[in-house]
C-alpha cells in the first residue's frame, strides 16, 4: 500500500466516523464511487475502529529470520504483516504482529509479555497459533503467528453468502475456541467480526489476543480494567462492564459473542430472540454464565429442543416436540390424536415428577436454612438442630444421586454436610460432642466443594467455601496435622486477601488460619509464637468489624480471639497485666452481644467463658477470693444453659472444667471437704461427655486434681 493510498483511506475513514452510523452507507456509496477495493478497505477499518495515527509502512524489512512481504492490517495495538521465512532452513509464510510503539516502553514490554504468555498457552484448531516472538529493530516487540489465508467474518457477512443455519454452525465453532480460552483462564475482551478469520473450508480462526486478560483462578476476574491507556476496545461489541471500567469475567466475552451473533443474524426468529436477549443482558450476572451454556442453547435450538433462555411451559415443550417430529406425525396422521394425548400424559407425568423433585429440594432447603437458622440460638436447641439437619441431609441424599451436572444441588448438599458437622462437633459452638461424625461430614463437604471449585475456578465464593470447610475439617484432626493444614492454607490465602480485601469469606478464612495455628501452638506450650499468630488474627478481625460493621459474626470473633490471647498471656511471665486487658476487651464485646440477645445460649456461654478465664487468671496471681467468686458465677450461667440443653456437650465439658478448677482453688486455700464436693460434681458432668477427645481431656484434668488432693 502506498502512502498516498493510505492517506486517501484515512481521510475517508475520518469523514465516515464523523457521520452517524445510518448515514455512513450513503456517504461511502458517493465517496468511493466504483472503487470496490477502496470501499472494502474503509469498511474493514470501520469494523476494527483502527488507530488512525500515521504509521510508517514497513517494506523490505526483516524481523529475525523472517522477511516482511506486505501489510495485512492495522488495529489498536499494532500492525500485522505477511512475511516469509527465508533463512534456508525451511520456507513458511507467517503473520507478524508488530506492537504499537507509541506506548511508553515499560507499558509496551508488559503488554508484550502478557500477550506472549497468553498466546503460548493456547493450542486450539480455531485459534491462530503462536510460532515465535521477539524484539525487532528500534526495540519493537513482535509476534510471529500462524498465517490464516481467508477473509474476516465482516467481509464474509457483507458478501451475504451465509445462510442462517451456516451462520449458527460457524458461530458454534467460534464459541468452542472462546470456551477453550476460558478454560485456560484467558478472557479475550476484543471479540468482533474483524478478529475472526474464516478459511475457504468454512472453519474459523480467532485472532488478536492483544486485549486479553488472564483470569484470576479464585475471583474469576481479569486484569485491571481501570488502566485507561490499555482500554482500547470496540464499543459496538464491548460489554457494558468494559465500558464502565468494572471487573471483567467470562460474561464479558459472552456479551461480545451475543453482539457477533446479532450481526450474523440481523433478523433472528423464535427462540433465537430469547437466546440473544439472555446473552446481551446489561448486568453480567444475568447473562449466560459460560460460553458453554450459550452454545448449548443454540445447539438445542438447532435440534428443535426447548432452550434455557425461554420459560419452560407444557405448551412450549409440546410445541417443540411436534416441530421436531412433524414429518413422522404427518405420515401417521391416523394415530396423531392418540400420540399427542399419550405424549401430553407423559409430559404431565414428567412435570409432576419434576415438581416433586423441586418440592423435596425446597423442603430440604427449608430444613437446612430456615428451620435450623431460626432455632440454633434458642435454649435447648442442640438436639433439635441435629434432628433438623439429619432430615435435611436425608432429603438431599435422596436427591444427590440424581444431581448429575446440577452444581447448585451439589453445593446445597455440601452446605448440608458442613452444617451437620458443625452441630455434631464444632468446638466453639453448641455441639453434640460427636467429633468423629463431624469429621466425616466435614470431609464430605470439602470433597464436593473442591470438585465444584475445580470445575468453576472463576467463581470466587466456591474458593471461599473450600477454605472455610478446610478449617472446619482441620479442627477435627490431631494437632500436628491440623497445624500443617492451617499453615498451607494461610500461605495460599495471604496473596488473595491482599489483592481482594473486599471478599469477606476469604478474610475470615485467613483469620481463622492464624487463630487455628495459635491454638495448636498453645497446646504445645509455645506461647510467644502463639501470641504472634493471635495478634495477626486479632488485627484482621478488628479490621473486618470496621469494614463490615453490619456482620455480627465478626464481633463474636473479636471477643473469641481476645480471650484466647489472654489465656496465652497468662502463661508468659510478667504478662498478667496484658492478660487481664485482653480479657476485658473480650468481656465488653460479649456483654454488648448478650444485651442484644438476652436469651441466646451462645451469648451466655461467651460471657461465662470470660468470667471463667477471669477466675483462672485470678487464681494464677493468688487472688483466691476473686477466683472462687468468678468460678461460681461462670458455673451458675453454664448450669442454666445445661439445664435447658443437656445434650450440649460443649457446656458439659466446660462445666466439668470449672468444677475441677474451683476444687483446685479450694485445695490451695485448705478447704478439702469443699474441694471433694466440687470434684464429685465434675465427675458427674465428665461421665456424660460423649466426645472421646473432650471426655479424655476432662477425665485427665479430673484425675490430676484428685491426685493433688490425695497428695495434700
VENLIN-V168672 format. One record per pair of residues at least 4 apart in sequence whose ideal C-beta (glycine too) atoms are under 8 Angstrom apart, sorted by the first residue. I is the first residue (numbers start at 1). J is the second residue. Records with the same first field share a line. If there is no record, write none. Layout:
I = J + J
This chain:
1 = 5 + 6 + 57 + 70 + 71
2 = 6
3 = 7 + 57
4 = 8
5 = 9
6 = 10 + 57
7 = 11
8 = 12 + 38
9 = 13 + 38 + 41 + 42 + 45
10 = 14 + 52
11 = 15
12 = 16 + 28 + 31 + 32 + 38 + 42
13 = 17 + 42 + 45 + 46 + 50 + 52
14 = 18 + 52
15 = 19 + 27 + 31
16 = 24 + 27 + 28 + 31 + 42 + 46
17 = 46
19 = 23 + 24 + 27
20 = 24
23 = 27
24 = 28 + 46
25 = 29
26 = 30
27 = 31
28 = 32 + 39 + 42 + 43
32 = 36 + 38 + 39 + 42
35 = 39
36 = 40
37 = 41
38 = 42
39 = 43
40 = 44 + 155
41 = 45
42 = 46
43 = 47 + 154 + 158
44 = 48 + 73 + 152 + 154 + 155 + 194
45 = 49 + 50 + 74
47 = 152 + 154 + 192 + 193 + 194
48 = 73 + 74 + 75 + 76 + 192 + 194 + 234
49 = 76 + 234 + 235 + 236
50 = 74 + 75 + 76
51 = 55 + 74 + 75 + 76 + 100 + 232
53 = 102
55 = 74 + 79
57 = 71
58 = 68 + 71 + 79 + 81 + 98
59 = 68 + 70
60 = 67 + 68
61 = 67 + 68 + 137
62 = 66 + 67 + 68
63 = 68 + 83 + 96 + 98 + 134 + 136 + 137 + 142 + 144
64 = 132 + 134 + 136 + 144
65 = 85 + 86 + 87 + 89
66 = 83 + 84 + 85 + 86 + 94 + 96 + 144
67 = 83 + 84 + 85 + 86
68 = 81 + 82 + 83 + 96
69 = 81 + 82 + 83 + 84 + 93
70 = 81 + 82
71 = 79 + 80 + 81 + 82
72 = 80 + 81 + 82 + 95
73 = 79 + 80
74 = 78 + 79 + 80
75 = 79 + 80 + 208 + 210
76 = 100 + 210 + 211 + 232
77 = 99 + 100 + 111 + 208 + 210 + 211 + 232
78 = 97 + 98 + 99 + 100 + 210
79 = 97 + 98
80 = 95 + 96 + 97 + 98
81 = 95 + 96 + 98
82 = 93 + 94 + 95 + 96 + 147
83 = 93 + 94 + 95 + 96 + 144
84 = 91 + 92 + 93 + 94
85 = 89 + 90 + 91 + 92 + 94
86 = 91
93 = 147
94 = 131 + 144 + 145 + 146 + 147
95 = 128 + 144 + 145 + 146 + 147 + 148
96 = 142 + 143 + 144 + 145
97 = 142 + 143 + 145 + 208 + 210
98 = 136 + 140 + 141 + 142
99 = 103 + 108 + 111 + 112 + 140 + 141 + 142 + 143 + 210
100 = 108
101 = 108 + 138 + 140
103 = 107 + 108 + 111 + 229
104 = 108
105 = 109 + 139
106 = 110
107 = 111 + 229 + 230
108 = 112 + 141
109 = 113 + 141
110 = 114
111 = 115 + 210 + 230
112 = 116 + 133 + 141
113 = 117
114 = 118 + 212 + 214
115 = 119 + 143 + 209 + 210 + 212
116 = 120 + 130 + 133 + 143
117 = 121 + 214
118 = 122 + 186 + 209 + 212 + 214
119 = 130 + 133 + 143 + 145 + 209
120 = 130
121 = 184 + 186
122 = 127 + 129 + 130 + 180 + 181 + 184 + 186 + 209
123 = 127 + 129
124 = 176 + 177 + 180 + 181
125 = 203
126 = 173 + 174 + 176 + 177 + 180 + 203 + 204 + 205 + 206
127 = 177 + 180 + 181 + 205 + 206
128 = 145 + 146 + 148 + 197 + 205 + 206 + 207
129 = 145 + 146
130 = 143 + 144 + 145 + 146
131 = 144 + 145 + 146
132 = 143 + 144
133 = 141 + 142 + 143 + 144
134 = 141 + 142 + 144
135 = 139 + 140 + 141 + 142
136 = 140 + 141 + 142
145 = 207
146 = 205
148 = 197 + 199 + 205 + 207
149 = 199 + 200
150 = 197 + 198 + 199 + 200 + 205
151 = 155 + 156 + 197 + 198
152 = 156 + 193 + 194 + 195 + 196 + 197 + 198
153 = 157 + 170 + 193 + 194 + 196 + 197 + 198 + 204 + 260 + 264
154 = 158 + 193 + 194
155 = 159
156 = 161 + 162 + 198
157 = 162 + 193 + 263 + 264
162 = 166 + 167 + 170 + 264
163 = 167
164 = 168 + 265
165 = 169 + 302
166 = 170 + 202
167 = 171 + 261 + 264 + 265
168 = 172 + 265 + 298 + 301 + 302
169 = 173
170 = 174 + 198 + 202 + 204 + 264
171 = 175 + 257 + 260 + 261 + 264 + 298
172 = 176 + 295 + 298 + 299
173 = 177 + 203 + 204
174 = 178 + 196 + 204 + 206 + 257 + 260
175 = 179 + 257 + 291 + 292 + 294 + 295 + 298
176 = 180 + 295
177 = 181 + 204 + 206
178 = 182 + 188 + 191 + 206 + 253 + 257 + 291
179 = 183 + 290 + 291 + 292 + 295
180 = 184
181 = 186 + 187 + 188 + 206 + 209 + 212
182 = 186 + 187 + 215 + 250 + 253 + 290 + 291 + 458
185 = 214 + 215 + 217 + 457 + 458
186 = 209 + 212 + 213 + 214 + 215
187 = 212 + 213 + 215 + 222 + 248 + 249 + 250 + 252 + 253
188 = 206 + 209 + 211 + 212 + 253 + 256
189 = 211 + 212 + 213 + 222 + 233 + 238 + 242 + 248 + 252 + 253 + 256
190 = 195 + 208 + 209 + 210 + 211 + 212 + 233 + 234 + 237 + 256
191 = 195 + 196 + 206 + 237 + 253 + 256 + 257 + 260
192 = 196 + 234 + 236 + 237 + 256 + 259 + 260
193 = 260 + 263 + 264
194 = 234
195 = 206 + 207 + 208
196 = 204 + 205 + 206 + 207 + 260
197 = 204 + 205 + 207
198 = 202 + 203 + 204 + 205
199 = 203 + 204 + 205
211 = 230 + 232 + 233
213 = 222 + 223 + 248
214 = 222 + 223
215 = 220 + 221 + 222 + 249 + 250 + 457 + 458
216 = 220 + 221 + 222 + 499
217 = 457 + 458 + 463
218 = 457 + 460 + 463 + 496 + 500 + 506
219 = 247 + 458 + 460 + 496 + 500 + 503
220 = 249 + 250 + 457 + 458 + 459 + 460
221 = 247 + 248 + 249 + 458 + 460
222 = 247 + 248 + 249 + 252
223 = 248
225 = 231 + 241 + 242 + 245 + 246 + 247 + 248
226 = 245
227 = 231
231 = 242 + 245
233 = 238 + 242 + 243
234 = 238
235 = 243
236 = 259
237 = 256 + 259 + 260
238 = 242 + 243 + 252 + 256
239 = 243 + 248 + 251 + 252 + 255 + 256 + 284
240 = 244 + 255 + 282 + 283 + 284
241 = 246 + 247 + 248 + 251 + 252 + 284
242 = 246 + 248 + 252
248 = 252
249 = 284 + 458
250 = 254 + 289 + 290 + 291 + 458
251 = 255 + 284 + 285 + 287 + 288 + 289
252 = 256 + 284
253 = 257 + 291
254 = 258 + 279 + 287 + 288 + 289 + 290 + 291 + 294
255 = 259 + 279 + 280 + 281 + 284 + 287
256 = 260
257 = 261 + 279 + 291 + 294
258 = 262 + 276 + 279 + 280 + 287 + 294
259 = 263 + 280
260 = 264
261 = 265 + 276 + 279
262 = 266 + 268 + 276 + 280
265 = 272
268 = 272 + 273 + 275 + 276
269 = 273
270 = 301
271 = 275 + 297 + 301 + 307 + 309 + 310
272 = 276 + 301
273 = 277
274 = 278 + 307 + 309 + 310
275 = 279 + 294 + 297 + 298 + 301 + 307 + 309
276 = 280
277 = 281 + 309
278 = 286 + 287 + 288 + 297 + 308 + 309
279 = 287 + 288 + 294
280 = 287
281 = 286 + 287
282 = 286
283 = 287
285 = 289
288 = 293 + 294 + 297
289 = 293
290 = 294
291 = 295
292 = 296
293 = 297 + 308
294 = 298
295 = 299
296 = 300 + 308
297 = 301 + 307 + 308 + 309
298 = 302
299 = 303
300 = 305 + 306 + 307 + 308
301 = 305 + 307
303 = 324
304 = 320 + 323 + 324
305 = 320 + 324
306 = 310 + 312 + 316 + 317 + 320
310 = 316
311 = 316
312 = 316 + 317
313 = 317
314 = 318 + 344 + 347 + 348 + 351
315 = 319
316 = 320
317 = 321 + 347
318 = 322 + 340 + 343 + 344 + 347
319 = 323
320 = 324
321 = 325 + 343 + 347
322 = 326 + 329 + 340
325 = 329
326 = 330
327 = 331
328 = 332
329 = 333 + 336 + 339
332 = 336 + 339
335 = 339
336 = 340
337 = 341
338 = 342
339 = 343
340 = 344
341 = 345
342 = 346
343 = 347
344 = 348
345 = 349
346 = 350
347 = 351
348 = 352
349 = 353
350 = 354
351 = 355
352 = 356
353 = 357
354 = 358
355 = 359
356 = 360
357 = 361 + 399 + 402
358 = 362
359 = 363
360 = 364 + 395 + 398 + 399
361 = 365 + 395 + 396 + 399 + 409 + 412
362 = 366
363 = 367 + 395
364 = 368 + 391 + 392 + 395 + 396 + 399 + 412 + 416
365 = 369 + 370 + 392 + 412
366 = 370 + 371
367 = 371 + 372 + 388 + 389 + 391 + 392 + 395
368 = 372 + 388 + 389 + 392 + 396 + 412 + 415 + 416 + 419
369 = 373
370 = 374
371 = 375 + 388
372 = 376 + 385 + 388 + 389 + 392 + 419
375 = 381 + 384 + 385 + 388
376 = 381 + 385 + 430
377 = 381 + 597 + 600 + 601 + 602 + 603
378 = 384 + 599 + 601
379 = 599 + 601 + 641 + 644 + 645
380 = 384 + 601 + 644 + 645
381 = 385 + 430 + 601 + 645
382 = 386 + 423 + 430 + 431 + 432 + 645 + 647 + 648
383 = 387 + 432 + 647
384 = 388
385 = 389 + 423 + 430
386 = 390 + 420 + 423 + 424 + 432
387 = 391
388 = 392
389 = 393 + 416 + 419 + 420 + 423
390 = 394 + 420
391 = 395
392 = 396 + 416 + 419 + 420
393 = 397 + 416 + 417 + 420
394 = 398
395 = 399
396 = 400 + 409 + 412 + 413 + 416
397 = 413
399 = 403 + 409 + 413
400 = 409 + 410 + 413
403 = 409 + 410 + 413
406 = 410
407 = 411 + 452 + 455 + 456
408 = 412
409 = 413
410 = 414 + 448 + 451 + 452
411 = 415 + 448 + 449 + 452 + 462 + 465
412 = 416
413 = 417 + 448
414 = 418 + 444 + 445 + 448 + 449 + 452 + 465 + 469
415 = 419 + 445 + 465
416 = 420 + 445
417 = 421 + 441 + 442 + 444 + 445 + 448
418 = 422 + 441 + 442 + 445 + 469 + 472
419 = 423
420 = 424 + 438 + 441
421 = 425 + 426 + 437 + 438 + 439 + 440 + 441 + 442 + 445 + 472 + 476
422 = 426 + 429 + 431 + 438 + 472
423 = 429 + 431 + 432
424 = 431 + 432 + 434 + 435 + 437 + 438 + 441
425 = 431 + 432 + 433 + 434 + 435 + 436 + 437 + 438 + 439 + 476 + 691
426 = 431 + 438 + 472 + 475
427 = 431 + 475 + 650
428 = 560
429 = 602 + 650
430 = 601 + 602 + 605 + 645 + 648 + 650 + 651
431 = 438 + 648 + 649 + 650
432 = 647 + 648 + 649 + 690
433 = 649 + 650 + 652 + 653 + 689 + 690 + 691 + 694 + 695
434 = 438 + 690 + 691
435 = 439 + 476 + 691 + 692 + 693 + 694
436 = 440 + 476 + 692
437 = 441
438 = 442 + 476
439 = 443 + 473 + 476 + 477
440 = 444
441 = 445
442 = 446 + 469 + 472 + 473 + 476
443 = 447 + 473
444 = 448
445 = 449 + 469 + 472 + 473
446 = 450 + 466 + 469 + 470 + 472 + 473
447 = 451
448 = 452
449 = 453 + 462 + 465 + 466 + 469
450 = 454 + 466
451 = 455
452 = 456 + 462 + 465
453 = 457 + 459 + 462 + 463 + 465 + 466
456 = 462
457 = 463
459 = 463
460 = 464 + 500 + 503 + 506
461 = 465 + 505
462 = 466
463 = 467 + 496 + 506
464 = 468 + 503 + 505 + 506 + 509
465 = 469 + 505
466 = 470
467 = 471 + 489 + 493 + 505 + 506 + 509 + 510
468 = 472 + 505 + 508 + 509 + 512
469 = 473
470 = 474 + 485 + 489 + 509
471 = 475 + 486 + 489 + 509 + 512 + 513 + 516
472 = 476
473 = 477 + 485
474 = 481 + 482 + 485 + 486 + 489 + 516
475 = 482 + 516
477 = 481 + 482 + 485
478 = 482
479 = 483 + 520 + 523 + 524
480 = 484 + 520
481 = 485
482 = 486 + 516 + 520
483 = 487 + 516 + 517 + 520 + 521
484 = 488
485 = 489
486 = 490 + 513 + 514 + 516 + 517 + 520
487 = 491 + 513 + 517
488 = 492
489 = 493 + 509 + 513
490 = 494 + 510 + 513 + 514 + 517
492 = 496
493 = 497 + 506 + 509 + 510 + 513
494 = 498 + 510
495 = 499
496 = 500 + 503 + 506
497 = 501 + 503 + 506 + 507 + 510
500 = 506
501 = 507 + 547
503 = 507
504 = 508 + 544 + 548 + 551
505 = 509
506 = 510
507 = 511 + 540 + 544
508 = 512 + 544 + 553 + 554 + 557
509 = 513
510 = 514 + 540
511 = 515 + 537 + 540 + 541 + 544 + 557 + 561
512 = 516 + 537
513 = 517
514 = 518 + 533 + 534 + 536 + 537 + 540
515 = 519 + 533 + 534 + 537 + 557 + 560 + 561 + 564
516 = 520
517 = 521 + 530 + 533
518 = 522 + 530 + 531 + 532 + 533 + 534 + 537 + 564 + 565 + 568
519 = 523 + 530 + 564
520 = 524
521 = 526 + 527 + 529 + 530 + 533
522 = 526 + 527 + 530 + 564 + 567 + 568 + 571
525 = 571
526 = 530
527 = 531 + 568 + 571 + 572
528 = 532 + 572
529 = 533
530 = 534 + 568
531 = 535 + 565 + 568 + 569 + 572
532 = 536
533 = 537
534 = 538 + 561 + 564 + 565 + 568
535 = 539 + 565
536 = 540
537 = 541 + 561
538 = 542 + 558 + 561 + 562 + 565
539 = 543
540 = 544
541 = 545 + 554 + 557 + 558 + 561
542 = 546 + 558
543 = 547
544 = 548 + 551 + 554 + 557
545 = 549 + 554 + 555 + 558
548 = 554
552 = 556 + 593
553 = 557
554 = 558
555 = 559 + 589 + 592 + 593
556 = 560 + 589 + 593 + 606
557 = 561
558 = 562 + 585 + 586 + 589
559 = 563 + 585 + 586 + 587 + 589 + 590 + 593 + 606 + 610
560 = 564 + 586 + 606
561 = 565
562 = 566 + 582 + 583 + 585 + 586 + 589
563 = 567 + 582 + 583 + 586 + 609 + 610 + 613
564 = 568
565 = 569 + 582
566 = 570 + 578 + 579 + 580 + 581 + 582 + 583 + 586 + 613 + 617
567 = 571 + 579 + 613 + 616
568 = 572
569 = 575 + 576 + 578 + 579 + 582
570 = 575 + 576 + 579 + 616 + 617 + 620
575 = 579
576 = 580 + 617 + 620 + 621
577 = 581
578 = 582
579 = 583 + 617
580 = 584 + 614 + 617
581 = 585
582 = 586
583 = 587 + 610 + 613 + 614 + 617
584 = 588
585 = 589
586 = 590 + 610 + 613
587 = 591 + 607 + 610 + 611 + 614
588 = 592
589 = 593
590 = 594 + 603 + 606 + 607 + 609 + 610
591 = 595 + 607
592 = 596
593 = 597 + 600 + 603 + 606
594 = 598 + 600 + 603 + 604 + 606 + 607
596 = 603
597 = 603
598 = 603
600 = 604
601 = 605 + 641 + 644 + 645 + 648 + 651
602 = 606
603 = 607
604 = 608 + 637 + 640 + 641
605 = 609 + 637 + 638 + 641 + 650 + 651 + 654
606 = 610
607 = 611 + 637
608 = 612 + 633 + 634 + 637 + 638 + 641 + 654
609 = 613 + 634 + 654
610 = 614
611 = 615 + 630 + 633 + 634 + 637
612 = 616 + 630 + 631 + 634 + 654 + 657 + 658 + 661
613 = 617
614 = 618 + 626 + 630
615 = 619 + 626 + 627 + 628 + 629 + 630 + 631 + 633 + 634 + 658 + 661 + 662 + 665
616 = 620 + 627 + 661
617 = 621
618 = 623 + 624 + 626 + 627 + 630
619 = 623 + 624 + 627 + 661 + 664 + 665 + 668
623 = 627
624 = 628 + 665 + 668 + 669
625 = 629
626 = 630
627 = 631 + 662 + 665
628 = 632 + 662 + 665 + 666
629 = 633
630 = 634
631 = 635 + 658 + 661 + 662 + 665
632 = 636 + 662
633 = 637
634 = 638 + 658
635 = 639 + 655 + 658 + 659 + 662
636 = 640
637 = 641
638 = 642 + 651 + 654 + 655 + 658
639 = 643 + 655
640 = 644
641 = 645 + 648 + 651
642 = 646 + 648 + 651 + 652 + 655
645 = 651
646 = 652 + 688
648 = 652
649 = 653 + 689 + 690 + 691 + 694
650 = 654
651 = 655
652 = 656 + 685 + 688 + 689
653 = 657 + 685 + 689 + 691 + 694 + 697 + 698
654 = 658
655 = 659 + 682 + 685
656 = 660 + 682 + 685 + 686 + 689 + 698 + 701 + 702
657 = 661 + 682 + 698 + 701
658 = 662
659 = 663 + 678 + 679 + 681 + 682 + 685
660 = 664 + 678 + 679 + 682 + 698 + 701 + 702 + 705
661 = 665
662 = 666 + 678
663 = 667 + 674 + 675 + 676 + 678 + 679 + 682 + 705 + 709
664 = 668 + 675 + 705 + 708
665 = 669
666 = 671 + 672 + 674 + 675 + 678
667 = 671 + 672 + 675 + 705 + 708 + 709 + 712
671 = 675
672 = 676 + 709 + 712
673 = 677
674 = 678
675 = 679 + 709
676 = 680 + 709
677 = 681
678 = 682
679 = 683 + 702 + 705 + 706 + 709
680 = 684
681 = 685
682 = 686 + 698 + 702 + 705
683 = 687 + 702
684 = 688
685 = 689 + 698
686 = 695 + 698 + 699 + 702
689 = 694 + 695 + 698
690 = 695
691 = 695
692 = 696
693 = 697
694 = 698
695 = 699
696 = 700
697 = 701
698 = 702
699 = 703
700 = 704
701 = 705
702 = 706
703 = 707
704 = 708
705 = 709
706 = 710
707 = 711
708 = 712
